Amino acid sequence: MSSFEQSLKKLETIVGKLEKGDLSLEESLKLFEEGTALSSVCKKELEAAEGKVQMLIKKRDGSLKTEPFPPEE
């Protein structure tokens, strides 16, 4: 299976092609379907990673400390 980074890069390529607007309707739909599938895969991988990070963040007393991820700058 592809890594998260590979899936994300392919998704970015698809978005770039769709944004140009020079594809036929059939080609656009095919790329849209592929992009939707890649987006779902990336989302699942991010959710799994978030769960692992939350498990690693513990307070001194051993309880789980859940914190939101800081926004990207």
N, C-alpha and C positions, 0 to 999 in steps of 0.2 A: 504494500500500500504506500502511497505517496506521503511524504512528510507534510506537515502543516505549511511550512514555508513554500514548498513546491505547489501545493494547492492554492495558496494565497497568490503566488506569482501568476499562476495560470488564470485565476479569477481576475486579477488586475488586467491581464492581457485581453481577456474577453470583454471586460468593461470598456477598455480603450477602443476596441474594434466596434462595439455597439455605439459608443458615443460619436464616432466618426459619421455614422449614418449613411454609409455608402454600400451597405450590404442589401441583398434582396430580402424580402420578407421571410422566405424559407430559411435562408442562412441566419438571419437574426433570431428566428424562433429556435433554431437548433442551438445556437450559442447561448441564448437565454436559458434554455433547459439545462445545458451543461453548467452554466454559471450558478443556477439555482441549486443544483446538486452539490457543486463545490462549496457554495456558501453554507449549506447544511453541514457538510463534513467539517468545515472550519469552525462553525459554531459549536459542534459537539466536542471537538478537540479543545477549544477554549474553555468550555464548561468543565471538562475533565481536569484541565490544568488548574482552573480556579479552585476546584474542590481539593486538589492536592496541596495548593498553597495554603488554603484555609486550615487544612489538617496540620500543616507545619508551623503555623503561627499559634503558639500557646503562651498563656500567661505563666508567671512564675509558679502559681499554685497548681499548674497542670491543666487548667480548664482551657477550652478553646476560645480564642479571641478572634472574632470575625471582623474584618475591616474591609471597607471598599477599596478597590484598586485606585491609586491616584490617577487623575486624568493625564493624558499625554499632552506635552507642551510642544 
